Amino acid sequence: MLYITFAAVVSALIFDFVNGFHDAANAIATVVGSRILKPLQAVTISSITNFVGPFIFGTAVAATIGKGIINPEFATTEVIFAGLIGAIVWNLITWYVGLPSSSSHALIGGLLGSALLSGGMQSVVVEGTIKTIIFIVVSPTMGFLTAFFLVMFLIFIFKRKRAQIVNKIFGRLQICSSIFFSLTHGANDGQKTMGVITALLVAGGFLQSDEFTVPIWVIFSAALALGLGTFFGGWRIVKTMAFKLTDLKPYQGFCAETGGGVILALMAWLGIPVSTTHAISGAIMGVGASRRLSAVRWNIGRRIIFAWIVTIPASATIAALTLFLFDFISST
């Protein structure tokens, strides 16, 4: 059991690294797309703030992931291990094709797929799963609307100012908004791995199950893995988010990061595991649509939305096949 738990914890940290690598675009797309920072500058700042985020916003999301998606009695080490592999494989597939899917929902889908194979519907926490699925629609919509109305407000306030002055002001402010979004990104995504590792420790008998308390070393290691993954972030998805979806001015980048960050901060405090990809994609579409609807390249948007739809069933299928393979090998 010790070796299996250790391997599963290592896999969780690998997932966290891949999560940061895969979702670097979420944290730096707008500040790179508006050409305020160079990619290396952006990922350095983002990796540091990703690390700090979980220490500021608590561990409410970790508790939801650890015990609010699958019932604890079905959360065996093998089930969680298979779920992690499903999430990692799907993240790597979507990274390779440059598709900004949700690492959060890949993890949730992986856990659901292995749990359903192991224990059927009784293994699933229906309330937590439904809430997560609802926010697949709610979080990008909230990001879209928040960023859209914020950018319209700024256009009204600065309509008599010259474009050069506005770009200079928001060029500086966008660095602040990028830091804010990276903090909330780290808080939301880092906590998901913390929840998984804590669940693994409970399943392996290394922690008491009566209280779901995340150990400090788990917070530190998960935050570090996410930060390192962000630093080495995948440029394929950054190009999609920063340059292909819409063209961004500094004030629009500021609005997208601020709008997305507000949504993530609120969800982190409430303990609702939402997708940073969904929040920032919706916000970028919102600022693009503030100019005119045709300013958003909706063909790219449709590809992103397609990835949102298929992520949970795809990662669930991979995880279920992985658990089936585990069972087959152990029975032979």
ROBA-562117 format. One record per residue: x, y, z of N, C-alpha, C, O, CB in turn; residue in one letter. Coordinates in steps of 0.001 Angstrom, whole numbers, plus 500000, padded with zeros to 6 digits. Each point is the difference from the previous one (the first is absolute). Glycine has a CB too. Example, Ala and Ser with C-alpha at 12.3 -4.5 7.8 and 13.67 -1.06 7.14 Angstrom:
513190494310507800499110501190500000500900501200500000501036499981500665497072498846500581A;501542502223498034500820501190500060499230501090500730500509501108500169500675498264497686S;
***
This chain:
500826498786500000499174501214500000500861501266500000499676500993499348498528497746501870M;502908501199499534500889501153500080500529500383498623500023501178499641500611498149502682L;499795499665496901500583500287498693498950500510499015500272500890499193501453497353501232Y;497073501184499650498928500451499099499613501438500335499822500823499102499322496804500667I;500727502675501521499649501357500419501081500984499571499702501090499513499014497989502442T;502546500524498230501108500871499604499955500276498494500164501140499566501235497947502328F;498377499860497317499934500165498538498833500896499605500115500812499082500920496925500619A;497831502108501004498824500814499698500241501467500365499584500894499263498945497101501124A;502140502262500743500314501376500402500942500638498982499827501161499628499866498231502808V;501306499842497116500915500511498969499219500322498723500251501019499356501658497625501622V;497141500481498656499167500248498815499163501257500170499795500749499045500128496795500508S;499591502690501674499223501215500267500857501246499793499531500993499444499047497738502198A;502667501219498803500897501141499815500379500164498523500174501121499521500715498544502816L;499238499216496949500235500083498551498800500658499324500155500856499129501304497072500942I;497334501657500347498803500645499455500022501496500281499661500798499127499044497075501181F;501691502517500906500050501410500369500985500754499114499724501117499564499677498284502798D;501755499979497373500986500619499107499413500145498589500104501058499379501794497954501993F;497484499904498132499383500042498670498867501019499972499792500677498994500815496909500632V;498664502521501480498937500996500116500571501402499806499468500785499216499255497702502348N;502365501830499153500628501302499833500557500185498604499866501074499413500673498925502997G;500090498957497049500555500025498651498892500234498973500140500818499090501712497633501634F;497057500823499440498865500067499085499272501334500116499575500570498995500186496948501162H;500095502983501078499175501181500244500800501281500142499462501018500434498921497497500651D;502912501450498550500780501238500011499317501069499155500060501189500313502051497489500017A;497237500880498590499305500943499125498952500799500761499808501186499731500586497278498348A;498921500892502878498979500709500761500582501197500732499384501063500063499367496801500193N;502444501953500299500595501024500839500696501097499209500053501142500456500221497136501274A;500266501400497085500825500995499308499470500413498638500572500891499372501336498170501827I;497005500316498317499550500246498627499728501476499734500452500541498991498567497176500987A;500244502938500922499595501375499715501174500970500083500100500913499180497634498548501698T;503154500358500097501118500938500145501033499785498896500726500932499654498902499126502834V;500454498736496953500859499743498842499306500450498716500625500584499115500436497466502085V;497634501668498712499247500366498803499958501502499765499996500448498853498643497521501478G;501329502817500753500019501455499845501417500550499937500202501210499897497629498896501308S;503157498990498858501423500325499838500532500939501081500888500814499745498808498872497818R;499754500193503640500509500766501139501242499331500573500961500678500364496715500132500153I;502309497867499563501150499248500491500427498974498961499184499514499218500063500822503161L;502017499347497624500489498900499180499641498683500693499821499976501217502084501454497856K;497987497472500164499577498730500602500805499575501216499424499550500991499846499802496776P;502074500783502177500828499570501130499726500854501238499947499480501114501818499738497277L;498063502080501418499664500872501130498652499606500599499841499939501219501480501935497739Q;497719497862500169498647499686500458499961498694500780499388499937501067499697501291496969A;501565497718501444499936498711500688500781500026501317499647499293500944500113499572496833V;501295501944502290500748500105501258499130500610501088499918499468501106502229500765497613T;497204500882500967499103500640500970498850499071500350499626499871501166500980502391497929I;498834497088499881498831499144500217500332498778500838499200499588500840499888501196496994S;502083498630501948500371498800500758500155500321501484499623499198500855501529499879497113S;499400502091502334500172500404501399498639500235500657499759499540501117502471501503498321I;496887499669499872498685500294500585499104498754500030499152499870500882501051502498498294T;499981496723499870499287498715500062500350499251501273499142499384500632500839500499496868N;501308500179502871500457499333501220499375500645501247499616499299500936502549500104497907F;497736501912501166499504500724501178498488499850500167499505499966501126502369501667498605V;497385498276499151498545500008500023499336499088501017499137500461500747501042500097496923G;500191498151502390499320499098500939500175500379501468499164499644500831501159498582497500P;500751502491501998500221500406501386499103501171500399499826500275501187502535498929498623F;497067501487499195499154501164500274498528499629500074499273500510500852502406500920498008I;497873497681500248498573499751499845499492498757500721498845499619499810501343501510498031F;500635498230502977499511498867500783499888498719499189500522499905498889498252501707502514G;500532497396499173499942498665499378498565499481499839499774498791500039502468500735500953T;496802501369498830498604499576499854499789499168498749499252499022500021500042503019501200A;501368498344497673499873499242498754500622498612500159499486499022499456500561503126499214V;501049497765502070500653498707500236499048499027500675499961498821499648502251502331500532A;497016499338500795499040499143500690498903499522499050499563498851500077500915502372502057A;499081499661496970498962499607499029500502498896499087499296499018499764499756503297500310T;502169497839499406500579498985499113500239498699500756499732498916499482501349502891499147I;499427498304502606500373498808500762498841499158500458500123498778500094501818502456500622G;496919499396499576498880499215500515498648500402499421498970499487500438502332500231501629K;498678501195496951498737500481499465499678499529498600498967500379499447501352501550501970G;500551497242497988499757499484498650499692498506500042499018499549499409502506502210499641I;499309497478501645499709498572500199499944499726501498500717500614500790500419498750497016I;497989499696502565499827499677501413501301499440500582500659499170499374496887500380500232N;502821500912501606501292499596500582500196498484500091501123499516499859498817502592501426P;498966497126498953500173498549500131500394499339498679500511498880499996497813501151501846E;501442500659497037500399499466498696501309500626499503500513499619498948497065499992500523F;502953501343501282501210500704499582501232499204500406500776500431500853498042501783499350A;501352496637499188501177499179500273501211500582499271499871500837499107498676497107501194T;502617501591500104501230500473499362500002499703498509500409500833499192500809498825502957T;498313499127497487499991499609498583499043500873499186500316500398498879500248497249501793E;498263502648499900499008500829499306500560501402499751499880500535498898498245498146502172V;502484501905499951500555501344499853501186499996499038500153500905499180499089499656503147I;501589498413497786501169499862499119499555499949498535500554500707499158500705498066502668F;497748500397497873499494499884498628499395501319499529500168500385498843499392497172501533A;499738503132500519499426501298499651501064501016499638499822500788499070498280498720502435G;503001500478499225501106500914499707500615499709498633500314500920499244500144499271503211L;499710498528497233500578499635498703499076500453498866500464500500498976500703497515502079I;497533501807499137499045500467498995500123501500499764499954500455498857498499497703501804G;501703502615500417500118501452499883501312500398499332500022500891499150498562499364502894A;502510499083498341501312500332499429500021499711498501500462500827499214500637498668502997I;498407499343497395500012499617498577499178500976499175500433500436498934499847497155501706V;498532502754499851499144500928499247500635501382499912499918500644498954498060498077501786W;502657501752500339500693501286499962501104500013498959500168500984499279499305499330503126N;501276498604497513501095499937499035499475499959498565500593500592499097500807498225502611L;497493500485498092499399499950498653499567501399499564500314500431498890498900497197501518I;500063503081500466499498501329499634501128501023499911499924500939499208497904498507501894T;503229500375499714501167500883499854500643499797498635500379500968499340500013498974503150W;499732498811497087500676499702498739499280500644498813500642500474499063500170497367501922Y;497860502174499057499245500585498892499713501483500224499330500632499183499648497132500399V;501534502805501538499830501429500258498596500399500380499567501115499706502243499254498726G;497470498730502223498602500254500350499883500321501489500345499162500834498887499298497315L;500285502740502204499931500383501412498820499368500736499004500668500279502091501467499101P;499021496600500926498974499315500787500257500248501478500988500634500370498737497595497846S;499391501272502618500086500243501432500722498865500713499555498853499957498334502465499917S;503231498999500786500682499006500831499129499603501186500018498850500438502206502089498868S;497021500016501203499124499727501143498967498945499646499779499053500755500557503286500065S;499037497832498035498958499054499612500591498690499501499341498962500058499179502956499369H;502722498119500081500684498742499678500199499179501273499814498783499993501355502311498045A;499209499575503056500174499306501276498669499460500517499912498849500428502044502632500094L;497024499348499434498680499575500491499464498861499148499444499035500525500094503287500324I;500628497789497827499558498927499115500750498706500269499405498923500018500023502779498264G;501890498405501928500783498808500303499544499312501272499869498777500034502041502265498809G;497846499735502205499524499429501263498635499343499831499755498919500535501538502820500714L;497814498921498002498663499438499787500070498707499191499287499041500298499741503273499797L;501830497656498880500078498816499152500467498773500757499407498928499872501045502555498214G;500608498661502704500498498849500754499043499617501129499828498817500292502517501868499151S;497031500310501193499063499703501085498764499281499484499520499065500639501308502936500593A;498653498418497628498803499360499434500288498555499632499148499133500196500067503081498933L;501975497510500339500345498622499680500125499168501273499639498823500016501543501956497908L;499321499825503123500234499274501249498720499761500797499774498901500507502493502095499549S;496885500055500052498848499875500891498668500422499434499009500020500729502567500329501029G;498362499993496959498739500428499411499565501370500506500806500755500543498552496856499242G;499364502703500033499486501321500346500087500300501489500081501165500390498407498659497670M;501498499135502783500072500247501441501359500547500428500145500493501119498201497682499213Q;502639501742498796501330500534500322500088501503499769500966500636500422500007497155498979S;498039502775499941500054501407499597499225500869500988498891499653500406501319499656497181V;500381501820502797499282501022500778499229500848498994500561500886499355501203499158502533V;496951499673497991499192500598498932499961501520500116500143500704499000498472497215500916V;501192502590501296499875501452500178501265500726499541499928500993499277498514498615502655E;502722499884498499501257500639499621500263499900498510500509500945499396500377498540502855G;498775499382497146500219499813498568499098500911499179500451500609499030500213497025501404T;498066502462499947499064500874499281500448501451500082499955500728499009498173497676501476I;502308502017500710500469501380500184501190500276499088500096501075499406499100498906502986K;501701499058497497501171500171499137499587500126498540500506500862499281500876497837502350T;497694500438497928499546500028498604499287501311499684500179500565498921499601496934501109I;499406502986500918499297501273499795500992501130499759499773500865499154498343498334502298I;502988500790499299500958501099499879500869499892498762500785500907499725499220499254502729F;499877498740496782500620499964498679499393501088499121500685500591499166499748496927501057I;498277502741499971499297501043499252500079501331500735500204501044499380498248497231499657V;501387501692502290499896501229500778501309500790500002499979501216499805498301497671501619V;502873500442498796501248500754500167500424500759498730500390501162500116500297497132501570S;499258501104497095500355500818498833498982501097499722500354501070499505500801496956499548P;497578501708501266498971501034499814500249501179500933499914501157499591498428497081499724T;501970501455501945500319501055500960501255500759499587500057501225500111498869497426501703M;502090500612497704501215500648499525499723500910498816500523501112499931500789496940500874G;497862501475498256499632500780498814499310501301500406500385501083499560499387496792499106F;499203502001502180499202501169500373500790500989500850499914501210499793498053497363500107L;502802500909501057500781500890500868501003500807499181500103501216500158499628497167501749T;501016500928497211501002500691499185499339500938498993500505501095499751501043496950500524A;497332501537499147499293500827499003499553501317500614500258501063499438498969496865499377F;500104502014502333499484501231500609501123500857500580499891501226500027497974497580500487F;503207500563499948501139500772500497500659500772498868500355501166500174500009497141501637L;499804501066497040500643500687498885499085501095499445500492501044499571500793496857499874V;497409501885500554499082501042499554500035501198500941499916501146499559498625497105499401M;501585501481502337500098501075500994501267500818499767499964501230500051498760497373501619F;502392500721498076501261500706499776499971500795498694500561501094499933500634497118501356L;498166501257497686499860500737498738499234501300500241500353501046499455499688496786499234I;498906502093502133499206501199500314500832501018500787499933501200499733497972497396500286F;502879500918500954500794500893500847501123500673499207500273501185500196499191497364501778I;501185500700497135501190500502499310499730500363498535500936500075499205500438498527502329F;497375501621498106499673500203498585500623501272499421500182500095498787497692498685501618K;502456502199500444500591501247499510501531500011500114500645500989499651497246500179501004R;502676497737499831501451499908500133500605499416498734499376499186499320500402500544503166K;501431500690497206500685499453498840500399498543500241500271499598501132500566502702498291R;499195496926499509500282498564500115501365499745500615500165499052500768498389500535497250A;502443501262501651501338499790500546500013500130501517500693499248500686500275501612497184Q;498262500096502656499948500205501453499315498818500674500461499507501029499483502990498642I;498945497051499735499257498867500574500869498750500011500032499271500992497797501716498203V;502876498763499702500870498823499924501132500071501021500395498983500571499052500807497000N;501073501420502655501083500157500976499502499720501415500674499324500777500420502372497728K;497723498824501827499420499794501339499734498518500243500404499440501019498550502851498897I;500361497089499131499590498609500214501112499010499707499917498838500397497775501827499039F;503346499782499873501185499155499868500600499710501356500443498882500263499996502068497477G;499578500058503131500506499808501360498995499246500856500366499089500743500967503012499045R;497396498282500105498973499345500813499842498534499636499627499186500846499200502993499359L;501456497475498533499810498616499598500998499069500666499710498818500185499400501991497654Q;502050499698502521500941499173500756499389499634501345500137498870500470501826502230498383I;497353499878501769499326499739501291498861499009499826499839499094500817500760503210499966C;498604497858498156498878499090499787500486498597499657499354499013500353499252502916498879S;502538497979500076500581498693499694500435499299501285499796498796500153500967502055497599S;499835499901503170500401499434501290498772499528500769500006498917500586502013502592499478I;496922499310499932498763499624500699499418498714499426499624499097500748499921503321499734F;500380497497498181499439498792499395500861498786500309499468498921500261499532502466497918F;502323498767501797500889498875500294499842499520501437500070498800500266501539502071498039S;498177500065502629499750499615501388498745499134500100500004498961500661501109503155500129L;497814498320498550498741499247500073500098498692499223499382499004500376499355503150499859T;502045497848498675500239498765499250500698498974500888499601498837500051500546502471497795H;500906499136502857500710499101500905499118499508501126500072498836500394502019502343499051G;497069499717501077499105499618501095499012498933499554499780499019500710500454503272500262A;499171497894497858498970499074499548500588498682499514499543498932500408499051503020498976N;502415498110499747500533498767499418500925499254500955500000498769500025499816502290497741D;500975499676503022500881499333500941499249499193501039500457498940500428501162502870499213G;497225498698500761499214499316501023499460498654499537499789499102500815499610503117500079Q;500377497637497817499427498751499511500954498833500224499586498911500397499113502375497896K;502573498955501449500981498947500258500160499761501497500189498862500431501005501740497448T;498733500447502902500061499834501465498873499090500488500210499145500860500831503141499362M;497776497905499226498870499158500385500218498548499637499670499102500775498848502847498941G;502044497816499093500256498630499552501055499326500875499826498852500409499570501814497246V;501700500045502633501060499409500825499494499708501402500327498960500571501398502262498091I;497484499681501900499435499770501343499078498790499989500015499200500934500137503258499573T;499042497402498436499131498831499880500823498719499896499617498970500554498640502449498329A;502872498640500409500880498837499900500575499624501371500095498819500334500470501835497300L;499809500333503137500563499735501331498945499404500926500307499140500826501320502750498862L;497126498570500172498903499424500797499745498562499563499846499110500836499109503177499457V;500999497483498369499748498654499478501100499028500394499733498819500220499033502190497872A;502462499473501999501117499136500365500170499817501495500885499270500445500202501457497493G;498057499943502848500071499882501448501060500861500656500366499761501151498812497977498552G;501330503275499572501044500861500545499437501263500646500724500734500672500814498381497591F;497156501139501530499320501115500643498660499523500526499407499072499450501751502591499044L;498364498965502568498681499672500531498929500529499055500140501088499443500743498968502926Q;498056499178497453498961500373499045498904500867500610499152500512499270501331497386499535S;499512502282502534498916500756500613500063501486499638498965500658499894501013497690501978D;501236502178497937500149501391499581500852500047498736501061499381499923498723501435502472E;499730499928496623500744500101498742500909501228500089499665501073499500498451497798499169F;503031500953501970500949501095500194501208499780499105500633498945500041498591501384502340T;501092500679496809501118499894499061501297500306500740500150501106500520498365499555497528V;502440498389502019501289500256500674500777501112499309499873500202498792500203497406501935P;500717503101500040500746501137499456500978499562498915500217500735499037499558500424503164I;500829497636497939500949499558498974499298499713498681500601500117498932500852498926502857W;497268500578498288499223499765498779499730501338499310500135500110498781498793497817502232V;500691503091499769499768501335499425501268500496499318499957500493498872498321500019502906I;502849499355498911501270500505499462500391499259498722500337500632498999500391499972503328F;499229498059497697500461499218498846499090500186498791500479500079498869500510498255502703S;497687501736498664499072500203498882500170501391499399499985500161498779498389498248502284A;501789502597499797500205501364499507501298500104499213500055500682498977498656500212502975A;502333498432498520501291500027499309499914499312498643500529500510499012500635499509503202L;498168498817497729499866499277498730499222500827498973500364500037498825499714497782502428A;498850502843499195499213500837499092500828501178499501499976500324498813497921499004502383L;502835501314499716500818501132499609501083499626498996500241500731499039499303500255503178G;501109497872498006501027499544499065499389499664498644500582500307498960500765498806502961L;497480500256498091499334499687498736499653501253499221500139500034498778498953497906502254G;500456503093499672499688501274499349501254500610499379499955500534498891498164499840502738T;503005499544499094501243500597499491500422499355498680500495500680499100500211499822503259F;499098498193497531500379499303498772498807499855499053499958499084499179501814499680502099F;497282502128498842498693499877499355500001499772498507500901500436499283498333500982502477G;499733497887497786499899499603498597499631501149499079498908500558500108500453497198500668G;501532502598498326499802501137499097498914499739498963499427500946499459502959499651500876W;497323498143499380498970499704499002498665500631500394499353500657499184501821497191500252R;498416501948501826498707500523500445500076501502500217499013500703499782500459497095501292I;501692502714499356500163501442500164499707500707498683499338501037499991502380498596501818V;498766499821497083499762500624498690498512500036499672499509500988499455502742498221499770K;497026499718501103498560499973499732499283501072500793499192500753499457500940496801500080T;500170502514501764499285500918500879500440501445499798499168500906500057500597497249501591M;501530502079498116500523501358499962499802500679498653499786501211499948501867498098501743A;498415499929497212500025500638498694498889499557499041499632500755499101502788499430501227F;497042498606499851499056499481499017498546500322500323499185500154499090502432498045500473K;498046501906501730498599500155500380499488501395499688498899500149499469501432498157502321L;500446502715498529499662501388499667501256500832500150500987499531500568496602500189500191T;502393501519498739501127500914500160499759500857501238498922500572500166501511499463497327D;500571500052503371499833500652501291500815501275500111501187500016499677498380497766501319L;499784503302499467500678501212500431500234499895501505499355499193500669499582502194497463K;501990499431502412500277499899501441498777500159500894499873499270500982502354501599498505P;496864500065500206498825500173500857499076498782499928499324499663500972500830502824498698Y;499827496857499165499180498794499882500626498834500764499301499215500640499887501575497118Q;502142499110502166500683498971500779499776500190501488499796499031500732501916500787497476G;498325501434502241499732500319501404498602499535500398499825499398501060501723502583498792F;497462498291499310498614499626500303499825498488500001499284499460500843499931502687498145C;501437497161500068499874498540499942500606499354501234499392499114500600500674500982496902A;501134500343502883500659499428501177499242500321501280499850499146500874502339501046497952E;497336501042501278499265500397501207498685499253500093499643499498501065501419502764498852T;498207497660498963498730499284500001500170498531500325499265499448500818499885502169497523G;501824497745501014500255498587500279500470499783501423499597499032500645500960500635496967G;500301501230502892500519499866501355498922500151501060500010499295501009502147501567498166G;496918500052500598498893500186500956499170498727500110499623499590501098500306502868498365V;499789496921499400499221498756500009500751498911500760499411499305500827499535501318496967I;502346499225501932500787498950500654500138500244501499499934499059500791501311500606497075L;498945501597502528500121500314501429498699499666500728500022499415501083501639502413498393A;497218498541499932498704499714500615499771498500500142499546499531501044499556502592497991L;501215497123499908499794498558500045500956499318500979499642499007500634499572501082496999M;502006500449502487500961499426500951499506500160501431500118499078500808501756501424497604A;497574500664501904499473500224501345498795499114500274499806499535501123501020502816498790W;498355497414499046498790499184500167500279498501499930499133499184500314499571502685498698L;502510497776500576500363498582499917499433499303498781499809498784500021500297501199502426G;499618500766496482499451499421498772501129499829498989500608500992499597497123500075500828I;502569497702499151501109499776499067499617500343498571499402499189499294501443499024502205P;499506502998498080499708500410498629501263499974499166501107499880500525497000501544500279V;501716498689497908501126499939499070500555501393499744499266500906499606499754497047499326S;502291502216501295500636501266499650499963500225498488499896501135499536501593498670502485T;498596499107497219499912500102498538498666500579499582499941500882499143501596497169500621T;497387501454500839498663500492499663499858501473500367499468500790499220499598496906501131H;501411502671500838499839501374500473500734500987499099499428501015499602500343498127502735A;501502500570497335500773500951499206499589499964498529500034501033499331501871498711502272I;497707499089497881499524499942498603498741500838499838499875500776499053501107496920500678S;498078502139501213498780500797499956500290501486500099499379500808499309499397497294501706G;502187502265499862500353501410500172500638500573498735499701501130499614500613498462502839A;500565499637496901500634500477498763498954500181498901500037500983499260502109497849501374I;496925500222499261498918500153499024499157501235500327499552500705499096500402496795500549M;499833502759501645499197501149500414500627501322499593499306500886499500499862497768502400G;502161501495498311500641501260499622500080500140498488499925501110499473501395498843502649V;498835498918497172500001500066498541498652500424499453499918500814499080501821497424500882G;497186501195500619498644500321499544499601501424500343499039500515499428500363497097500836A;501313503051500661499663501383500356500251500947498824499360501046499901501206498459502501S;500360500133496711500231500817498810498928499715498953499318500898499506503160499121500959R;497406498724499225498969499508499083500078498486500050501051499442500317499067502624498153R;498785497267501222499976498545500110501013499343499071500560498953500326497037501180500300L;502636500479498222500931499410499038501453500128500441500884499407499382497486501116498823S;501897500255502876501373500128500495500481498706500647501203499774500132498414502670500223A;499439496710500047500342498691500560500015498985498869499068499934499199499908500655503052V;502080498630497689500074498961498966499217498796500511500543499124500673501741501690498477R;496444499164500519499082499020500598500298498581499559499602499050500674498670502712499416W;502426498072498780500387498638499609500987499418501017499946498809500307499692501767497253N;501269500270502965500898499563501071499207499777501275500234499034500726501682502224498237I;497130499653501310499143499864501183499226498696499994499832499365501042499975503104499050G;499717497127498727499248498741499910500890498805500323499548499042500627498953501989497647R;502764499018501301500926498915500336500220499916501506500063498913500573501060501369497203R;498995500887502856500200500033501447498775499429500713500128499192500920501378502823498847I;497310498411499804498766499516500635499840498495499792499540499292500896499390502959498748I;501451497263499173499969498557499752500877499263501005499621498948500515499961501477497046F;501606500143502715500899499381500981499363499987501384500165499037500749501820501721497912A;497290500303501684499311500042501292499001498852500117499885499361501046500395503136499022W;499003497256498838498932498991500032500570498592500128499465499179500746499099502326497862I;502522498210500668500494498617499938500999499664501109500318498828500198499329501259497350V;500855500920503181501077499727500965499604498997501066500729499033500225500097503249499372T;498037497917501072499608499088501081499775498578499485500571499068500566498384502864500637I;500232497853497740499837498610499528501285499387499458500218498799500158497438501761499310P;503207500243499891501246499451499445500943499562501114500520498885499964499233502591498020A;500472499380503000500904499631501102499400498888500842500731499167500535500172503166499508S;497763497642500083499328498919500736500224498662499305500242498990500660498020502634500165A;501657498363497856500207498761499235501429499492500165500219498809500218498043501926498122T;502716500177501555501402499599500157500239499447501399500690498993500162500014502753498169I;498722498915502688500183499546501381499360498633500228500582499144500667499468503242500080A;498749497408498698499323498705500161500814498881499340500132498913500563497626502259499490A;502779499093498768500836499005499327501272499713500808500463498861500062498634501908497713L;501455500277502839501194499820500832499698499129501208500773499099500326500076503129498923T;498022498036501423499629499189501164499717498555499591500352499069500723498701502978500389L;500313497767497731499761498652499480501327499272499786500129498813500303497742501975498587F;503110499943500583501323499415499778500662499649501333500623498946500125499607502376497741L;499636499558503126500530499712501341499412498700500543500722499131500489499560503336499936F;498386497418499479499305498826500530500421498732499257500169498937500598497888502521500046D;502107498680498039500403498846499199501381499510500385500229498798500134498360502037498005F;502347500123502040501384499643500341500046499370501401500715499021500216500166502868498317I;498356498676502421500024499484501373499352498617500109500307499246500923499632503112499904S;499174497306498245499307498703500069500765498876499291499667498824500145498179502426499953S;503181499127499135500766498987499259501249499591500759500762499158499526498373501775498329T;
***
